[in-house]
């Protein structure tokens, strides 16, 4: 209850990326994050894709969606 929104988002992303699920559903994974952490998230997502995981991302921000499309 003492985490900020961005900190809570990081915890949830860590949990999502560390499990063995084949499919990941991420709702606005870049929300409340700084530029450096967004770059880390993108690198982790690339690694997950290379492992054969499927990632579905929901976002209403066009720039964010474009950044994710660049990962493919």
N, C-alpha and C positions, 0 to 999 in steps of 0.2 A: 504493500500500500504506500510505500515511501518512494517508489520509483517514478521518475518523470515519464511522460508518454513515450519519448524517444528511447529511454532505458528499457521500458517494458517491451517495446517493439523489438529491441535487440535480443532480449531474452527469448521472445517468441520465435524470432528467426533462427536463433541458435538451436532451439528445440526442433524446429522444422527441418533444418539442414542436417541435424545429427541423427535423425531416425532412419530406419531402413526402408521407408515407404518408397514405392516406385513412382508415385505421383505426388506432386506438391502443389497446393493451391495457396497462393500468396495474395493477400489483399493489401494493395498499396505498400509494398515492402520498403519503399524509400521514404515513407512518411516520417516526419520528425527526425530525420537523420542529417548529419552534416556531409559535406561533399566527400571527405575522406572515407567515411564509413560506407557511403553509397558505392564508391569504387570497390571497396572490400566485398560488399554484397554482390556486385556484378561478377567479381572474380570467383566467388563461391558458387554463384549460379552457373558460370561456365564450367566449373569443375563438376557440378552435379549433372549437367547435361552430358559431359563426357563420360560419366558413369552410367549413362543410359536412362537417367530419370527424366520424367516429363514434368515440366513446370508450367502451370497455368497462373497467369498474373492478372489481377483485376486492378484497373487504374482509370481514373477519369482525367488524368493529366497527360496530354499528348506528348510532351517532351519525355516524360517518364516512360511511356509506351515505346517511343522511338529508341530510347536507350536500351530497352530490353530486347527489342527486335534486332539490334546490332549484335547481340550475343550469339545469335544463331549463325 
